[in-house]
Amino acid sequence: MRLNLSLVDLSRRDLSGVSFGGANLCGANLHSTTLIGADLSGADLTGADLRNADLAGADLRGADLSGAYLYGADLTGAVLTGAVLIGTDLAATDLEGADLTDSVASGADLRKARFDGTDLRGADLRNADLRGTALSKADFTGAVLTGATLD
């Protein structure tokens, strides 16, 4: 049975290390929530509010974050392999050292995000807005950047 937490308000809580793998968190309010090292693999976070959330080291493999709001979130060292980030607001997020291998972030807002040392191999960044991003030592091998906006 799948845990259903859609539309739940978990804002400003410390949920470090929680296991919500495969959970339904559609539209959930996780604004400013601490989710350090959390297992959110395969979770449905469509339209969730994760602004300023701390997701450092979180496992988001295969998670669906389409249309989610992650403005200012900390995703340092997070694993987003195969995650779906279509139309997601990732502006001003810190993705240093994160793994976005084979993720789909087409149409995502990535303005002023920090991608230092991020693994973006095979990522789909079509039509993404990458203006003002920090890209030092990011690996874009095989990434698709068709129509992406860069400085």
Biotite code that builds the C-alpha atoms (Angstrom):
import biotite.structure as struc

atoms = struc.array([
    struc.Atom([0.000, 0.000, 0.000], chain_id="A", res_id=1, res_name="MET", atom_name="CA", element="C"),
    struc.Atom([1.275, 3.466, -0.944], chain_id="A", res_id=2, res_name="ARG", atom_name="CA", element="C"),
    struc.Atom([1.527, 6.125, 1.769], chain_id="A", res_id=3, res_name="LEU", atom_name="CA", element="C"),
    struc.Atom([-0.799, 9.006, 0.819], chain_id="A", res_id=4, res_name="ASN", atom_name="CA", element="C"),
    struc.Atom([0.336, 12.395, 2.124], chain_id="A", res_id=5, res_name="LEU", atom_name="CA", element="C"),
    struc.Atom([-1.065, 14.513, -0.691], chain_id="A", res_id=6, res_name="SER", atom_name="CA", element="C"),
    struc.Atom([-1.817, 18.106, 0.326], chain_id="A", res_id=7, res_name="LEU", atom_name="CA", element="C"),
    struc.Atom([-0.457, 17.499, 3.857], chain_id="A", res_id=8, res_name="VAL", atom_name="CA", element="C"),
    struc.Atom([1.213, 20.418, 5.674], chain_id="A", res_id=9, res_name="ASP", atom_name="CA", element="C"),
    struc.Atom([4.627, 19.344, 6.977], chain_id="A", res_id=10, res_name="LEU", atom_name="CA", element="C"),
    struc.Atom([6.207, 22.779, 6.693], chain_id="A", res_id=11, res_name="SER", atom_name="CA", element="C"),
    struc.Atom([9.026, 23.851, 9.007], chain_id="A", res_id=12, res_name="ARG", atom_name="CA", element="C"),
    struc.Atom([9.501, 20.402, 10.554], chain_id="A", res_id=13, res_name="ARG", atom_name="CA", element="C"),
    struc.Atom([12.631, 18.308, 11.002], chain_id="A", res_id=14, res_name="ASP", atom_name="CA", element="C"),
    struc.Atom([12.055, 15.108, 9.048], chain_id="A", res_id=15, res_name="LEU", atom_name="CA", element="C"),
    struc.Atom([15.721, 14.201, 8.639], chain_id="A", res_id=16, res_name="SER", atom_name="CA", element="C"),
    struc.Atom([16.193, 10.570, 7.618], chain_id="A", res_id=17, res_name="GLY", atom_name="CA", element="C"),
    struc.Atom([12.464, 9.926, 7.120], chain_id="A", res_id=18, res_name="VAL", atom_name="CA", element="C"),
    struc.Atom([11.502, 7.157, 4.679], chain_id="A", res_id=19, res_name="SER", atom_name="CA", element="C"),
    struc.Atom([8.766, 8.301, 2.299], chain_id="A", res_id=20, res_name="PHE", atom_name="CA", element="C"),
    struc.Atom([9.923, 6.152, -0.630], chain_id="A", res_id=21, res_name="GLY", atom_name="CA", element="C"),
    struc.Atom([7.106, 5.772, -3.175], chain_id="A", res_id=22, res_name="GLY", atom_name="CA", element="C"),
    struc.Atom([4.779, 8.040, -1.166], chain_id="A", res_id=23, res_name="ALA", atom_name="CA", element="C"),
    struc.Atom([2.155, 10.307, -2.701], chain_id="A", res_id=24, res_name="ASN", atom_name="CA", element="C"),
    struc.Atom([3.132, 13.849, -1.664], chain_id="A", res_id=25, res_name="LEU", atom_name="CA", element="C"),
    struc.Atom([1.324, 15.677, -4.492], chain_id="A", res_id=26, res_name="CYS", atom_name="CA", element="C"),
    struc.Atom([0.757, 19.291, -3.538], chain_id="A", res_id=27, res_name="GLY", atom_name="CA", element="C"),
    struc.Atom([2.256, 18.768, -0.064], chain_id="A", res_id=28, res_name="ALA", atom_name="CA", element="C"),
    struc.Atom([3.526, 21.787, 1.861], chain_id="A", res_id=29, res_name="ASN", atom_name="CA", element="C"),
    struc.Atom([7.156, 21.065, 2.792], chain_id="A", res_id=30, res_name="LEU", atom_name="CA", element="C"),
    struc.Atom([8.236, 24.710, 2.832], chain_id="A", res_id=31, res_name="HIS", atom_name="CA", element="C"),
    struc.Atom([11.405, 25.159, 4.946], chain_id="A", res_id=32, res_name="SER", atom_name="CA", element="C"),
    struc.Atom([11.279, 21.503, 6.037], chain_id="A", res_id=33, res_name="THR", atom_name="CA", element="C"),
    struc.Atom([14.490, 19.680, 6.954], chain_id="A", res_id=34, res_name="THR", atom_name="CA", element="C"),
    struc.Atom([14.716, 16.423, 4.989], chain_id="A", res_id=35, res_name="LEU", atom_name="CA", element="C"),
    struc.Atom([18.445, 15.750, 5.288], chain_id="A", res_id=36, res_name="ILE", atom_name="CA", element="C"),
    struc.Atom([19.210, 12.198, 4.126], chain_id="A", res_id=37, res_name="GLY", atom_name="CA", element="C"),
    struc.Atom([15.510, 11.426, 3.616], chain_id="A", res_id=38, res_name="ALA", atom_name="CA", element="C"),
    struc.Atom([14.398, 8.571, 1.351], chain_id="A", res_id=39, res_name="ASP", atom_name="CA", element="C"),
    struc.Atom([11.990, 10.049, -1.183], chain_id="A", res_id=40, res_name="LEU", atom_name="CA", element="C"),
    struc.Atom([12.902, 7.619, -3.963], chain_id="A", res_id=41, res_name="SER", atom_name="CA", element="C"),
    struc.Atom([10.015, 7.069, -6.352], chain_id="A", res_id=42, res_name="GLY", atom_name="CA", element="C"),
    struc.Atom([7.851, 9.568, -4.448], chain_id="A", res_id=43, res_name="ALA", atom_name="CA", element="C"),
    struc.Atom([5.276, 11.682, -6.283], chain_id="A", res_id=44, res_name="ASP", atom_name="CA", element="C"),
    struc.Atom([5.992, 15.293, -5.315], chain_id="A", res_id=45, res_name="LEU", atom_name="CA", element="C"),
    struc.Atom([4.096, 16.841, -8.221], chain_id="A", res_id=46, res_name="THR", atom_name="CA", element="C"),
    struc.Atom([3.279, 20.463, -7.388], chain_id="A", res_id=47, res_name="GLY", atom_name="CA", element="C"),
    struc.Atom([4.740, 20.179, -3.863], chain_id="A", res_id=48, res_name="ALA", atom_name="CA", element="C"),
    struc.Atom([6.042, 23.285, -2.088], chain_id="A", res_id=49, res_name="ASP", atom_name="CA", element="C"),
    struc.Atom([9.672, 22.609, -1.129], chain_id="A", res_id=50, res_name="LEU", atom_name="CA", element="C"),
    struc.Atom([10.850, 26.224, -1.071], chain_id="A", res_id=51, res_name="ARG", atom_name="CA", element="C"),
    struc.Atom([13.902, 26.638, 1.159], chain_id="A", res_id=52, res_name="ASN", atom_name="CA", element="C"),
    struc.Atom([13.741, 22.967, 2.173], chain_id="A", res_id=53, res_name="ALA", atom_name="CA", element="C"),
    struc.Atom([16.956, 21.227, 3.229], chain_id="A", res_id=54, res_name="ASP", atom_name="CA", element="C"),
    struc.Atom([17.254, 18.073, 1.127], chain_id="A", res_id=55, res_name="LEU", atom_name="CA", element="C"),
    struc.Atom([21.029, 17.648, 1.471], chain_id="A", res_id=56, res_name="ALA", atom_name="CA", element="C"),
    struc.Atom([21.966, 14.040, 0.769], chain_id="A", res_id=57, res_name="GLY", atom_name="CA", element="C"),
    struc.Atom([18.332, 13.042, 0.160], chain_id="A", res_id=58, res_name="ALA", atom_name="CA", element="C"),
    struc.Atom([17.496, 10.090, -2.100], chain_id="A", res_id=59, res_name="ASP", atom_name="CA", element="C"),
    struc.Atom([15.127, 11.327, -4.802], chain_id="A", res_id=60, res_name="LEU", atom_name="CA", element="C"),
    struc.Atom([15.902, 8.627, -7.386], chain_id="A", res_id=61, res_name="ARG", atom_name="CA", element="C"),
    struc.Atom([12.991, 8.292, -9.793], chain_id="A", res_id=62, res_name="GLY", atom_name="CA", element="C"),
    struc.Atom([10.908, 10.862, -7.900], chain_id="A", res_id=63, res_name="ALA", atom_name="CA", element="C"),
    struc.Atom([8.389, 12.979, -9.832], chain_id="A", res_id=64, res_name="ASP", atom_name="CA", element="C"),
    struc.Atom([8.889, 16.655, -8.970], chain_id="A", res_id=65, res_name="LEU", atom_name="CA", element="C"),
    struc.Atom([7.026, 18.036, -11.985], chain_id="A", res_id=66, res_name="SER", atom_name="CA", element="C"),
    struc.Atom([5.785, 21.550, -11.302], chain_id="A", res_id=67, res_name="GLY", atom_name="CA", element="C"),
    struc.Atom([7.196, 21.510, -7.763], chain_id="A", res_id=68, res_name="ALA", atom_name="CA", element="C"),
    struc.Atom([8.541, 24.653, -6.107], chain_id="A", res_id=69, res_name="TYR", atom_name="CA", element="C"),
    struc.Atom([12.115, 24.225, -4.853], chain_id="A", res_id=70, res_name="LEU", atom_name="CA", element="C"),
    struc.Atom([13.216, 27.858, -4.913], chain_id="A", res_id=71, res_name="TYR", atom_name="CA", element="C"),
    struc.Atom([16.191, 28.290, -2.583], chain_id="A", res_id=72, res_name="GLY", atom_name="CA", element="C"),
    struc.Atom([16.266, 24.617, -1.560], chain_id="A", res_id=73, res_name="ALA", atom_name="CA", element="C"),
    struc.Atom([19.484, 22.857, -0.520], chain_id="A", res_id=74, res_name="ASP", atom_name="CA", element="C"),
    struc.Atom([20.011, 19.742, -2.634], chain_id="A", res_id=75, res_name="LEU", atom_name="CA", element="C"),
    struc.Atom([23.754, 19.390, -2.065], chain_id="A", res_id=76, res_name="THR", atom_name="CA", element="C"),
    struc.Atom([24.801, 15.797, -2.562], chain_id="A", res_id=77, res_name="GLY", atom_name="CA", element="C"),
    struc.Atom([21.220, 14.700, -3.267], chain_id="A", res_id=78, res_name="ALA", atom_name="CA", element="C"),
    struc.Atom([20.608, 11.767, -5.625], chain_id="A", res_id=79, res_name="VAL", atom_name="CA", element="C"),
    struc.Atom([18.088, 12.655, -8.343], chain_id="A", res_id=80, res_name="LEU", atom_name="CA", element="C"),
    struc.Atom([19.001, 9.928, -10.835], chain_id="A", res_id=81, res_name="THR", atom_name="CA", element="C"),
    struc.Atom([16.101, 9.487, -13.248], chain_id="A", res_id=82, res_name="GLY", atom_name="CA", element="C"),
    struc.Atom([14.003, 12.106, -11.445], chain_id="A", res_id=83, res_name="ALA", atom_name="CA", element="C"),
    struc.Atom([11.331, 14.006, -13.377], chain_id="A", res_id=84, res_name="VAL", atom_name="CA", element="C"),
    struc.Atom([11.647, 17.780, -12.934], chain_id="A", res_id=85, res_name="LEU", atom_name="CA", element="C"),
    struc.Atom([9.527, 19.023, -15.835], chain_id="A", res_id=86, res_name="ILE", atom_name="CA", element="C"),
    struc.Atom([8.580, 22.670, -15.327], chain_id="A", res_id=87, res_name="GLY", atom_name="CA", element="C"),
    struc.Atom([10.019, 22.630, -11.809], chain_id="A", res_id=88, res_name="THR", atom_name="CA", element="C"),
    struc.Atom([11.125, 25.858, -10.097], chain_id="A", res_id=89, res_name="ASP", atom_name="CA", element="C"),
    struc.Atom([14.726, 25.205, -9.055], chain_id="A", res_id=90, res_name="LEU", atom_name="CA", element="C"),
    struc.Atom([15.805, 28.855, -9.134], chain_id="A", res_id=91, res_name="ALA", atom_name="CA", element="C"),
    struc.Atom([18.486, 29.737, -6.579], chain_id="A", res_id=92, res_name="ALA", atom_name="CA", element="C"),
    struc.Atom([18.827, 26.103, -5.434], chain_id="A", res_id=93, res_name="THR", atom_name="CA", element="C"),
    struc.Atom([22.131, 24.581, -4.354], chain_id="A", res_id=94, res_name="ASP", atom_name="CA", element="C"),
    struc.Atom([22.772, 21.367, -6.299], chain_id="A", res_id=95, res_name="LEU", atom_name="CA", element="C"),
    struc.Atom([26.500, 21.169, -5.588], chain_id="A", res_id=96, res_name="GLU", atom_name="CA", element="C"),
    struc.Atom([27.686, 17.587, -5.939], chain_id="A", res_id=97, res_name="GLY", atom_name="CA", element="C"),
    struc.Atom([24.168, 16.305, -6.677], chain_id="A", res_id=98, res_name="ALA", atom_name="CA", element="C"),
    struc.Atom([23.569, 13.420, -9.090], chain_id="A", res_id=99, res_name="ASP", atom_name="CA", element="C"),
    struc.Atom([21.032, 14.266, -11.802], chain_id="A", res_id=100, res_name="LEU", atom_name="CA", element="C"),
    struc.Atom([22.111, 11.500, -14.177], chain_id="A", res_id=101, res_name="THR", atom_name="CA", element="C"),
    struc.Atom([19.363, 10.729, -16.721], chain_id="A", res_id=102, res_name="ASP", atom_name="CA", element="C"),
    struc.Atom([16.951, 13.164, -15.062], chain_id="A", res_id=103, res_name="SER", atom_name="CA", element="C"),
    struc.Atom([14.362, 15.087, -17.104], chain_id="A", res_id=104, res_name="VAL", atom_name="CA", element="C"),
    struc.Atom([14.290, 18.804, -16.313], chain_id="A", res_id=105, res_name="ALA", atom_name="CA", element="C"),
    struc.Atom([12.856, 20.163, -19.532], chain_id="A", res_id=106, res_name="SER", atom_name="CA", element="C"),
    struc.Atom([11.347, 23.612, -19.119], chain_id="A", res_id=107, res_name="GLY", atom_name="CA", element="C"),
    struc.Atom([12.704, 23.900, -15.566], chain_id="A", res_id=108, res_name="ALA", atom_name="CA", element="C"),
    struc.Atom([13.610, 27.260, -14.042], chain_id="A", res_id=109, res_name="ASP", atom_name="CA", element="C"),
    struc.Atom([17.250, 26.857, -13.000], chain_id="A", res_id=110, res_name="LEU", atom_name="CA", element="C"),
    struc.Atom([18.191, 30.532, -12.854], chain_id="A", res_id=111, res_name="ARG", atom_name="CA", element="C"),
    struc.Atom([20.992, 31.295, -10.402], chain_id="A", res_id=112, res_name="LYS", atom_name="CA", element="C"),
    struc.Atom([21.171, 27.652, -9.296], chain_id="A", res_id=113, res_name="ALA", atom_name="CA", element="C"),
    struc.Atom([24.509, 26.247, -8.184], chain_id="A", res_id=114, res_name="ARG", atom_name="CA", element="C"),
    struc.Atom([25.633, 23.184, -10.165], chain_id="A", res_id=115, res_name="PHE", atom_name="CA", element="C"),
    struc.Atom([29.284, 23.048, -9.048], chain_id="A", res_id=116, res_name="ASP", atom_name="CA", element="C"),
    struc.Atom([30.469, 19.448, -9.408], chain_id="A", res_id=117, res_name="GLY", atom_name="CA", element="C"),
    struc.Atom([26.979, 18.227, -10.317], chain_id="A", res_id=118, res_name="THR", atom_name="CA", element="C"),
    struc.Atom([26.578, 15.073, -12.419], chain_id="A", res_id=119, res_name="ASP", atom_name="CA", element="C"),
    struc.Atom([24.224, 15.901, -15.288], chain_id="A", res_id=120, res_name="LEU", atom_name="CA", element="C"),
    struc.Atom([25.240, 13.067, -17.615], chain_id="A", res_id=121, res_name="ARG", atom_name="CA", element="C"),
    struc.Atom([22.376, 12.220, -19.952], chain_id="A", res_id=122, res_name="GLY", atom_name="CA", element="C"),
    struc.Atom([20.069, 14.815, -18.363], chain_id="A", res_id=123, res_name="ALA", atom_name="CA", element="C"),
    struc.Atom([17.314, 16.327, -20.500], chain_id="A", res_id=124, res_name="ASP", atom_name="CA", element="C"),
    struc.Atom([17.497, 20.109, -20.026], chain_id="A", res_id=125, res_name="LEU", atom_name="CA", element="C"),
    struc.Atom([15.553, 21.106, -23.140], chain_id="A", res_id=126, res_name="ARG", atom_name="CA", element="C"),
    struc.Atom([14.101, 24.603, -22.885], chain_id="A", res_id=127, res_name="ASN", atom_name="CA", element="C"),
    struc.Atom([15.412, 25.000, -19.326], chain_id="A", res_id=128, res_name="ALA", atom_name="CA", element="C"),
    struc.Atom([16.409, 28.459, -18.087], chain_id="A", res_id=129, res_name="ASP", atom_name="CA", element="C"),
    struc.Atom([20.047, 28.269, -16.965], chain_id="A", res_id=130, res_name="LEU", atom_name="CA", element="C"),
    struc.Atom([20.816, 31.985, -16.795], chain_id="A", res_id=131, res_name="ARG", atom_name="CA", element="C"),
    struc.Atom([23.192, 32.954, -14.014], chain_id="A", res_id=132, res_name="GLY", atom_name="CA", element="C"),
    struc.Atom([23.936, 29.375, -12.953], chain_id="A", res_id=133, res_name="THR", atom_name="CA", element="C"),
    struc.Atom([27.273, 28.310, -11.450], chain_id="A", res_id=134, res_name="ALA", atom_name="CA", element="C"),
    struc.Atom([28.495, 25.381, -13.555], chain_id="A", res_id=135, res_name="LEU", atom_name="CA", element="C"),
    struc.Atom([32.080, 24.823, -12.363], chain_id="A", res_id=136, res_name="SER", atom_name="CA", element="C"),
    struc.Atom([33.140, 21.182, -12.867], chain_id="A", res_id=137, res_name="LYS", atom_name="CA", element="C"),
    struc.Atom([29.590, 20.059, -13.745], chain_id="A", res_id=138, res_name="ALA", atom_name="CA", element="C"),
    struc.Atom([29.502, 17.013, -16.051], chain_id="A", res_id=139, res_name="ASP", atom_name="CA", element="C"),
    struc.Atom([27.148, 17.578, -18.998], chain_id="A", res_id=140, res_name="PHE", atom_name="CA", element="C"),
    struc.Atom([28.303, 14.536, -21.002], chain_id="A", res_id=141, res_name="THR", atom_name="CA", element="C"),
    struc.Atom([25.391, 13.434, -23.186], chain_id="A", res_id=142, res_name="GLY", atom_name="CA", element="C"),
    struc.Atom([23.036, 16.059, -21.739], chain_id="A", res_id=143, res_name="ALA", atom_name="CA", element="C"),
    struc.Atom([20.407, 17.533, -24.058], chain_id="A", res_id=144, res_name="VAL", atom_name="CA", element="C"),
    struc.Atom([20.408, 21.353, -23.971], chain_id="A", res_id=145, res_name="LEU", atom_name="CA", element="C"),
    struc.Atom([18.281, 22.083, -27.051], chain_id="A", res_id=146, res_name="THR", atom_name="CA", element="C"),
    struc.Atom([16.479, 25.404, -26.594], chain_id="A", res_id=147, res_name="GLY", atom_name="CA", element="C"),
    struc.Atom([17.999, 26.015, -23.153], chain_id="A", res_id=148, res_name="ALA", atom_name="CA", element="C"),
    struc.Atom([18.623, 29.625, -22.196], chain_id="A", res_id=149, res_name="THR", atom_name="CA", element="C"),
    struc.Atom([22.189, 30.363, -21.105], chain_id="A", res_id=150, res_name="LEU", atom_name="CA", element="C"),
    struc.Atom([24.032, 33.600, -20.312], chain_id="A", res_id=151, res_name="ASP", atom_name="CA", element="C"),
])
